[in-house]
Amino acid sequence: MRQAERLGRILEHLAGNGSVSVAGIAADLEVSAATIRRDLQLLESQRLLARTHGGAVAHGVLYELPLRYKSARYHQEKTRIAREAASRVSDGAAVGLTGGTTTTEVARNIADRQRLTVVTNALNIASELAVRPNLKLVVTGGVARSKSYELVGPLAEQVLADLNLDMVFIGVDGIDPTAGLTTHHEIEAHTNRALIERARRVVVVADSSKIGRVAFARICELERVHEMITDAGADLGILGKISEAGVEVTTV
């Protein structure tokens, strides 16, 4: 198991339980206690937890994994989802991308298309696409969020208000038949909603761990979504309810 994946698993456990023990995590991840101690020391240096005797506790309110640790989770599934999503994009289209690990994979899969206009509020996506002479990149202004690398707030939304997009790919922290699309941060939700409002077609890209989950802030209702692309591990019952709401569901 790679270090980034271990760190993500440790932070997930902290988010759910508030504390971890070295022995418990070492057994769960099938690594040595010494390896877990080094991981905890690294996370403590990044102020993501506080060390205790024999383990660690959450540092403040830990509800959202930093993007650099999310990227190791469900990587193969996200890659398949992104390839399927990229097949929806035609040369010359105007495409929007929110922040997120799956949308980042989508950006990589469309980077070689010709005459694309890509609009994003994600700094990491912008940094990867800025060197591509075959496409036009538009980056919103706004305040940067360190966990998601997204630019959010009134400045971002002011830029988006004057744009028209053929399609937008949305990353979420949860998608539920009743709650709709949700994310952990309310300002991020508002900016993502502004991006959705500028697109003729809205496509959610979400791995199966997001299906049926409800995060803190609502982005929009399901009725605003045209298609969701997920992996085959998603709960079929929940997918059926999402489909009944009028969303075209594609599994890969």
Salt bridges, closest charged atoms under 4 A:
GLU12 OE2 - ARG73 NH2 2.35
ASP28 OD2 - ARG9 NH2 3.43
ASP39 OD2 - ARG6 NE 2.64
GLU64 OE1 - ARG145 NH2 3.04
GLU84 OE2 - ARG88 NH1 2.84
GLU105 OE2 - ARG108 NH1 2.73
ASP112 OD1 - ARG132 NH1 2.74
GLU128 OE2 - ARG108 NH2 2.73
GLU157 OE2 - HIS190 ND1 3.03
ASP166 OD1 - ARG200 NH2 2.37
ASP173 OD1 - LYS70 NZ 3.42
ASP173 OD1 - HIS184 NE2 3.98
GLU188 OE1 - ARG145 NH1 2.58
ASP207 OD2 - LYS210 NZ 3.74
GLU227 OE2 - ARG88 NH2 2.62
GLU227 OE1 - ARG201 NH2 3.29
GLU248 OE1 - ARG201 NH2 3.34
